[in-house]
């Protein structure tokens, strides 16, 4: 016999459509914070002098470094290089030659690269150079579109160093024994490893920026190169990296970000998610929009290259350049910022490549290029350097950082968790509780957990009011899996330490509050609606896990203080004990809430999906149960392993 479901009918039993709540909440918070920073920086009382522009640039650099989780250590010495020979198939009249090389950007980390050198002897002062950072094409440095950009630059007299990023070209990090990808390359690999990075409070982009810096270290050391004239360009993900690295690396003398620059506000309009490497933790909260990154580059020459039909909205591009132009004017460098657009979709199109070449030539004192023909390209095998055995990938670097983590003390950890759970919550004075009759004598309730977010739960009245208290149940999928004989519910019902009601809770984005799908993907997928919501929250210095732990504490406020519940259960109140029974992802939320709220007497947990040691040390860490929904940036750094379990001590009971 099929057990009777006790959860909600659609739209909270037909009373409220909560399926768009979380999306609207995140978007509203994002736009509000963007507007606050826009007013602070660009309003009447905003930046108004050259000195203020410089201070603003320093503020942005500090915020970027914070969002990256800092940069890996680097002493600025020349990185070890394995030279792999000259590419023989470049025509003699091409105007350049290509060398293959492998750069050790960190101990054990091998970046495959191509170095384009203009034909002829360099002048006595040396040639200018450009680091080319790839977008998300699998072929990376060998992608035909990227080859042509590099060739144009080299043909015009610039040395060009093109690197394969992690997860692309010759640097796929998740291959089976036959060399086939277990995790797809590019954005998929960046996110797969990036999820681990987020747990540490880091962005995987820190390693991408680090490799740009090591590329500059190498170029500075090569004979025939003028170390004062080193530029940076790339499109799409490479455009993001160009703006990011230019903001924090002063040795980059000129930059040409392509098909990326828009604005956070305009990008929200498209509804797209970005891979983990393009998420700057706390970026929106701490005032880092696309324009701010360009302000941090001022007064160095920058040309923004934009595709007019891009999914990075061109309207945002124009607005951003217009906003930044004022900063360049205040620094006396109005002509150093330019915008070039082309009627094309998302690509480093020939017109943009030609514009980049003209820009770097003008910025670095070279003659205007006289050859606008499209260069020939070579097959990837010709440009390959050969994989390095035992090379380290993103996962290895993140695992090493995790191994070096030093747990916080009890007081510091509790304080940090309380701040993470409670910070930025907009709690209404009146929760507006509704109680409706549910199946089998249950009550269906919903209330405002924040001003624009509903919380919900199914209350099972107690059989006795002796020893009044509350038993709270948090299930992996919330009330959608609730039946009267659910094993966790039965376990909670047998808990006779208190009488009174039993509440099965839905936290934001779960159960009856599950967001409406906008992606056609499972909520467990790394390109799902749930992933996008998490990523956008990370920009706000928040997370699903912190919000869900808050929802637990808010439910205690509401239910223990509700007049109707207290009338039915005399003696129940804010001073009564709360015993939590949780399973799956609910166990993670329960533990975070217990650490932040002393009203929770204890947590009985089963079937946990968040195992920090397992997540952080296992190469293929995602077991398909959605542990990444529980990301709380910094938790793996401050509470590695079972540190959170130790903090709770005898308040935590783990059962099968």
SEDOPA-480345 format. One record per residue (C-alpha): residue in three letters; x, y, z. Coordinates in steps of 0.25 Angstrom, whole numbers, plus 5000, padded with zeros to 4 digits. Each point is the difference from the previous one (the first is absolute). Layout:
ALAXYZ
...
END
This chain:
UNK500050005000
UNK500650144996
UNK500250095012
UNK499150125000
UNK500950124996
UNK499950125010
UNK500650114992
UNK499550124993
UNK499150004988
UNK500650094989
UNK500250155003
UNK499949985015
UNK498749934999
UNK499550104990
UNK500250135009
UNK501450054995
UNK500949974988
UNK501350005007
UNK500849944988
UNK500650134996
UNK500250055014
UNK501549975001
UNK500350044986
UNK499350145002
UNK500750015014
UNK501449984994
UNK499850094989
UNK499350115009
UNK501249995009
UNK501050014989
UNK499450124993
UNK499850075013
UNK501549985003
UNK500450044986
UNK499250135002
UNK500650035013
UNK501449994995
UNK499750074987
UNK499550125009
UNK501249995009
UNK501050004988
UNK499350084989
UNK499050085007
UNK500050155004
UNK500949965012
UNK500849904992
UNK501450004994
UNK500450144996
UNK501550025000
UNK501249924995
UNK500449975014
UNK498649945002
UNK500149924988
UNK501349945005
UNK499449975013
UNK498949934993
UNK500949924992
UNK500749955013
UNK498649975006
UNK499749914988
UNK501349935000
UNK499849975015
UNK498649954997
UNK500549914989
UNK501149945008
UNK499049975011
UNK499049944990
UNK501149914994
UNK500449955014
UNK501350074998
UNK501149964989
UNK500949885001
UNK501450045005
UNK501050044989
UNK501450055002
UNK500050064986
UNK501249924995
UNK500049944987
UNK499249874999
UNK500649884995
UNK499849974985
UNK500149884992
UNK500250044985
UNK499449914991
UNK500550054986
UNK499650094989
UNK498749974992
UNK500549964986
UNK498850024992
UNK499950155001
UNK500350064986
UNK501350074998
UNK499250134996
UNK499050005012
UNK500850115007
UNK500149925013
UNK500549875005
UNK499349915012
UNK500849935011
UNK499349895009
UNK500350015015
UNK499549955013
UNK500150095012
UNK500049965014
UNK499150105006
UNK500049945014
UNK500749885005
UNK499549884992
UNK499150094992
UNK500349994985
UNK499450104990
UNK500149974986
UNK500250124991
UNK500450064987
UNK500950124998
UNK499950084987
UNK501250084996
UNK500050104989
UNK501049984989
UNK501350075000
UNK500950055011
UNK499450085011
UNK500450145002
UNK501050045010
UNK498850055010
UNK499349864998
UNK498749974995
UNK498650025007
UNK499349875004
UNK498649955003
UNK499549895008
UNK498849934993
UNK499049945010
UNK499049904993
UNK498550005001
UNK499349875003
UNK500349934986
UNK500549855003
UNK501250024991
UNK500450125007
UNK501350064994
UNK499849914988
UNK498650054998
UNK500050064985
UNK499450135005
UNK501050025011
UNK501149974990
UNK499750114991
UNK499950105011
UNK501449965004
UNK500550004986
UNK499550134997
UNK500750065012
UNK501349934997
UNK500050044986
UNK499950155005
UNK501249995008
UNK499549955014
UNK500549875007
UNK498849925004
UNK499949895011
UNK498849924999
UNK499749915012
UNK499149885001
UNK499150025012
UNK499749895010
UNK498949914994
UNK500350034986
UNK501049984989
UNK501049905005
UNK499650025015
UNK498849925002
UNK499949955014
UNK499049895001
UNK500449904989
UNK499849855002
UNK501249904997
UNK499650004985
UNK500150155000
UNK498550034999
UNK499450115008
UNK499249965012
UNK499750145003
UNK499850094987
UNK501050114998
UNK499950155001
UNK498950055008
UNK499649875005
UNK501449975006
UNK500150145005
UNK498749985008
UNK500349865004
UNK501350045007
UNK499550135003
UNK498949955010
UNK501149955008
UNK500750135000
UNK498850075004
UNK499949925013
UNK501450065004
UNK499550144997
UNK500850014987
UNK499750024986
UNK500749904990
UNK500350134992
UNK501150035010
UNK500849894993
UNK499750064986
UNK500550145005
UNK501249935006
UNK500349944986
UNK499950134993
UNK501050065010
UNK501049894998
UNK499850024985
UNK500550145002
UNK501149955009
UNK500549924988
UNK499850114989
UNK500850105009
UNK501249905000
UNK500049974985
UNK501150074992
UNK499450104990
UNK498850035008
UNK499750145006
UNK499549975014
UNK499350135001
UNK499149974988
UNK499249885003
UNK498649994997
UNK498849905002
UNK498849964992
UNK499049894999
UNK498649984997
UNK498849945007
UNK500649935012
UNK501350064996
UNK499350145000
UNK499649985014
UNK501449955004
UNK500650124992
UNK499250105008
UNK500249935013
UNK501549984999
UNK500250144995
UNK499350065012
UNK501049935010
UNK501349994991
UNK500750134998
UNK501049954990
UNK498949984990
UNK500250134992
UNK498849994990
UNK498849914999
UNK499049964990
UNK498849925006
UNK499149944989
UNK498649965000
UNK499850005015
UNK499950145006
UNK498550045003
UNK499450025014
UNK499549915011
UNK498750064999
UNK499849984985
UNK500649865001
UNK498949965009
UNK499050034989
UNK500549884992
UNK499749905011
UNK501449934997
UNK500949935010
UNK501550025000
UNK501049895004
UNK500750015013
UNK501250064995
UNK499250134996
UNK499350015014
UNK500750105009
UNK499649975014
UNK499450125006
UNK500350084988
UNK498650074999
UNK499950025015
UNK501450075000
UNK499850084988
UNK500749934988
UNK499250024987
UNK500649994987
UNK500250165000
UNK500749995013
UNK501049904994
UNK500350104989
UNK500250115010
UNK501049925007
UNK500849994987
UNK500050164998
UNK500750074994
UNK500749894993
UNK499549984985
UNK498849914999
UNK499149974988
UNK498749935002
UNK499749914989
UNK498549964999
UNK499149914991
UNK498750084997
UNK499249875000
UNK500749945012
UNK499349935012
UNK500850105008
UNK499050114998
UNK500650114991
UNK499250105008
UNK500849975013
UNK501350024992
UNK499650144995
UNK499550045014
UNK501349945007
UNK500950074990
UNK499250135002
UNK500149995015
UNK501549975000
UNK500450114990
UNK499850115011
UNK501149935008
UNK500950004989
UNK499750154997
UNK500350035015
UNK501449944998
UNK500350084988
UNK499949874991
UNK498750024993
UNK500549944987
UNK500649875007
UNK498649945001
UNK499349964987
UNK498949914995
UNK499949924987
UNK498849924996
UNK499749914989
UNK498749944994
UNK500349865004
UNK499649895010
UNK500949965012
UNK501349984994
UNK501450074999
UNK499650034986
UNK501050054989
UNK499550155002
UNK500349995014
UNK501349934998
UNK500450114991
UNK499650115010
UNK500849935011
UNK501250004991
UNK499950154997
UNK499850035014
UNK501249935005
UNK500950064989
UNK499550145004
UNK500249975015
UNK501449954998
UNK500550094990
UNK500049914988
UNK499650044985
UNK498549974997
UNK499949864994
UNK499950004985
UNK499649854998
UNK498549985003
UNK499949864993
UNK499649895009
UNK501249915004
UNK500049854997
UNK499849905011
UNK500749875004
UNK499449875005
UNK500049995016
UNK501049884999
UNK501150094993
UNK499950105012
UNK500049895011
UNK501150005010
UNK499749865006
UNK499349975013
UNK500950005012
UNK499949885009
UNK499550025014
UNK499650144998
UNK499250075010
UNK498650054997
UNK499050095007
UNK499549895009
UNK501449975005
UNK500350155003
UNK498650015007
UNK500349885008
UNK501450055004
UNK499350135005
UNK499049925008
UNK501149915006
UNK500750135005
UNK498750055007
UNK500150035015
UNK498749995007
UNK499450125008
UNK499850005015
UNK498649975005
UNK499750155003
UNK500550054987
UNK499349894992
UNK498750025007
UNK500150154998
UNK500349984985
UNK498849904998
UNK499050105007
UNK500550114991
UNK499949914987
UNK498649955004
UNK499450145005
UNK500750104992
UNK499150084990
UNK498749945003
UNK498850094998
UNK499049955011
UNK498650065000
UNK499450045014
UNK498849914997
UNK500249864994
UNK498649994995
UNK499849865004
UNK498949924993
UNK499649865005
UNK499149914991
UNK499449865002
UNK500949904994
UNK499949844999
UNK499949915012
UNK499750115010
UNK501350084996
UNK500150154999
UNK500650064987
UNK500750135004
UNK500750114993
UNK500650135004
UNK501050114996
UNK501449955003
UNK500550134994
UNK499250124994
UNK499949944986
UNK500249855003
UNK499149905006
UNK500349895010
UNK499149885001
UNK499849875008
UNK499049895004
UNK499750005014
UNK499649875007
UNK499350035013
UNK500549935012
UNK499349895007
UNK500450055013
UNK500450145006
UNK500849955011
UNK501450055000
UNK499650104989
UNK501150024989
UNK500149994985
UNK500549894992
UNK500550064986
UNK500349914988
UNK500850044988
UNK500049904989
UNK500949994988
UNK498950044990
UNK499150075010
UNK498549985001
UNK499949944986
UNK500549875006
UNK499250015013
UNK499049885003
UNK499549965014
UNK500949885000
UNK501350074995
UNK501149945008
UNK500650135005
UNK498650055004
UNK499849875008
UNK501350025007
UNK499650145004
UNK498649955004
UNK500749905010
UNK500850115006
UNK499350015013
UNK500950105007
UNK499050104996
UNK498550004997
UNK499350104991
UNK500150024985
UNK500949944989
UNK500350104989
UNK500549954986
UNK500750124994
UNK500250054986
UNK501250104999
UNK500250094988
UNK500149944987
UNK499549865005
UNK498849925000
UNK498750084998
UNK501050124998
UNK500849944989
UNK500350104989
UNK499349994987
UNK501049944990
UNK500650104990
UNK501149904994
UNK499349874997
UNK501149945009
UNK499949925013
UNK500250085012
UNK501249915002
UNK500750054987
UNK501150105000
UNK499350084990
UNK498650005006
UNK499150115006
UNK500549965014
UNK501450024996
UNK499750144994
UNK499350045013
UNK501249955008
UNK501050074991
UNK499250135001
UNK499949995015
UNK501549985000
UNK500250144993
UNK499250055012
UNK500949945010
UNK498949905004
UNK499649864997
UNK498949904999
UNK500549935013
UNK500150135008
UNK498650044996
UNK499449865003
UNK500750005014
UNK499350145002
UNK498749944996
UNK500149905011
UNK500350105010
UNK498850094995
UNK499149885000
UNK500349995015
UNK499750155002
UNK498649984993
UNK499549875005
UNK500450015014
UNK499450145001
UNK498849974992
UNK498750025008
UNK499249894993
UNK501149905002
UNK500250045015
UNK498549995002
UNK500049864995
UNK501249965008
UNK500050075013
UNK501450035006
UNK500750014986
UNK500850134999
UNK501450054996
UNK500649955013
UNK499649854997
UNK501049904994
UNK500149974985
UNK500549864996
UNK500349994985
UNK500049874992
UNK500650024986
UNK500549924988
UNK500750024987
UNK500350144997
UNK499050045012
UNK501149955009
UNK501050104995
UNK499050115002
UNK499649955014
UNK501550005004
UNK500250144995
UNK498750055007
UNK500449945013
UNK501450065000
UNK499350144998
UNK498849985009
UNK500149955014
UNK498549975001
UNK500349874992
UNK500349905012
UNK500549904990
UNK500049944986
UNK499849854997
UNK500649984986
UNK499949894990
UNK500549984985
UNK500850134999
UNK500450044986
UNK501150115005
UNK501349935003
UNK501050114999
UNK501249905000
UNK499449924989
UNK499650124992
UNK501350075001
UNK501049894998
UNK499249914990
UNK500350034985
UNK498649964995
UNK499350065013
UNK498650024995
UNK499249875003
UNK498750064994
UNK499350035013
UNK500250155000
UNK501050025010
UNK500450134993
UNK498750065004
UNK500650015014
UNK501250084996
UNK500350105010
UNK501250084996
UNK501149995010
UNK499549885008
UNK501049914995
UNK501150095004
UNK499550045014
UNK499349865003
UNK500849894992
UNK499649865001
UNK499149985012
UNK500350135007
UNK498550045000
UNK499649875006
UNK501150025011
UNK499450145002
UNK498649945003
UNK500649905009
UNK498949925007
UNK498950094993
UNK500249914988
UNK499649854999
UNK500349934987
UNK499149884998
UNK499949904988
END
